[in-house]
């Protein structure tokens, strides 16, 4: 298994994945990690679970736990 390439993004302190494919792989790994943590604790309560990725203004991809409708409501208001 190869690691997903990432770098620090100029937009802030987030991990920037260089391709959509790398972001997709990282998302799957993050979700699996959160599931293992939740199983070990006996609950998922309080765990931030990344649910999607998006492309930023700098052309990099970031993971987020915010769902798309919440993001769109926040941007459009």
C-alpha positions, 0 to 999 in steps of 0.5 A: 500500500502506497501513501497518499502524497500531500503537502501543506496548502497555501490556503492555510494549515490543511493537508493538500492532496495533489490529485483527486485520486489521492484525496479519494484514497486518503478519505477512505483511509481516514474513514476507516481510521475513525471507524476503528477509533469508534469501535475501540471506544464503543461509540462514534460520538464526538468523533469528526468523520471526514465525509467528502473532499473538495477542491480549493481555490489553489487547485489542491484537494482537502478532506472535510467532515462538513456535508455539502448542504451545510457548506452550500447553506453557509456560503449562500447566506 
